[in-house]
């Protein structure tokens, strides 16, 4: 998937996938979604995802919402928050972010 965001080309084929997350509901549920966090060679972060009508990835379909997909650029802090929110393994997170010991 490729998208231009803020004048920059984001490409899932050229970036490195760091982690993925998926909703706990089954794929046929209207709330289902899945996302992958990527980092580019230049150190820019983004998520690519898809989901059904009740997900952030939903797209307009007539006067309703239907399944959709997309990409969202993120700052390094936003990407770290995404990892924390989705409980990505500490070993994976520490490879890409400076983590301070507790």
matplotlib code that plots the C-alpha trace (Angstrom):
import matplotlib.pyplot as plt

x = [0.0, 1.3, 0.0, 1.3, 0.9, 2.1, 4.1, 5.9, 5.5, 4.8, 5.1, 4.5, 6.6, 9.7, 9.3, 10.0, 7.0, 7.8, 4.6, 1.0, -2.2, -5.7, -9.1, -10.3, -13.5, -13.9, -13.2, -16.9, -17.8, -18.4, -15.9, -13.0, -9.7, -6.1, -3.0, 0.7, 3.3, 6.0, 9.2, 10.8, 14.5, 14.5, 13.0, 9.5, 6.7, 3.2, 0.5, -1.3, -4.6, -8.0, -11.3, -15.0, -17.7, -17.2, -13.4, -11.3, -10.6, -14.3, -15.1, -18.3, -20.6, -23.7, -25.4, -23.6, -20.1, -18.4, -15.0, -12.0, -8.2, -5.6, -2.4, -1.7, 1.7, 2.9, 5.5, 8.0, 6.2, 2.8, 4.3, 5.7, 2.2, 0.7, 3.1, 2.2, -1.5, -1.4, 1.0, 3.8, 6.6, 9.3, 12.1, 10.4, 9.8, 13.3, 14.8, 13.2, 12.7, 14.9, 13.3, 14.2, 14.5, 11.9]
y = [0.0, 3.5, 6.9, 10.4, 12.1, 15.6, 15.5, 12.3, 8.9, 6.1, 2.6, -0.6, -2.6, -0.4, 0.2, -2.2, -3.6, -3.3, -4.8, -5.6, -5.5, -6.8, -6.4, -9.2, -9.7, -12.0, -10.8, -10.8, -8.4, -4.7, -3.7, -5.8, -4.1, -4.8, -2.5, -2.7, -0.2, 0.6, 2.6, 4.0, 4.1, 7.8, 6.9, 8.0, 6.0, 5.2, 2.6, 0.9, -0.8, -2.0, -2.6, -2.8, -0.2, 0.5, 0.9, 3.9, 2.5, 2.6, 4.5, 6.1, 3.8, 5.7, 7.1, 4.4, 3.3, 0.2, -1.6, 0.5, 0.8, 3.5, 4.8, 7.3, 9.0, 9.2, 10.9, 8.7, 9.4, 8.5, 5.3, 4.4, 5.1, 2.8, 0.1, 0.6, 0.7, -2.6, -4.3, -4.9, -7.0, -5.1, -6.7, -5.4, -1.9, -1.5, -2.2, 0.9, 3.3, 4.5, 2.9, 4.1, 1.5, 1.8]
z = [0.0, -0.8, 0.3, 0.1, 3.5, 4.1, 0.9, 1.8, 0.2, 2.6, 1.2, 3.2, 0.6, 1.3, 5.0, 7.9, 9.8, 13.5, 15.0, 14.4, 16.4, 15.8, 17.5, 19.7, 17.8, 14.8, 11.3, 10.4, 13.3, 12.4, 14.9, 13.5, 12.5, 12.1, 12.0, 11.4, 12.6, 10.1, 10.1, 7.0, 6.2, 7.2, 10.6, 10.0, 11.6, 10.2, 10.7, 7.9, 8.6, 7.6, 9.3, 9.1, 9.5, 13.2, 13.0, 12.4, 9.0, 7.8, 4.6, 3.5, 1.6, 0.5, 3.6, 5.8, 6.5, 5.1, 5.3, 4.5, 4.8, 5.0, 6.5, 9.3, 9.8, 13.4, 15.4, 17.2, 20.5, 18.9, 17.6, 21.1, 22.6, 19.9, 21.0, 24.7, 23.9, 22.0, 24.5, 22.0, 23.4, 25.3, 23.2, 20.0, 21.4, 22.7, 19.2, 17.8, 20.8, 23.7, 26.7, 30.2, 32.9, 35.7]

ax = plt.figure().add_subplot(projection="3d")
ax.plot(x, y, z, "-o")
ax.set_aspect("equal")
plt.show()
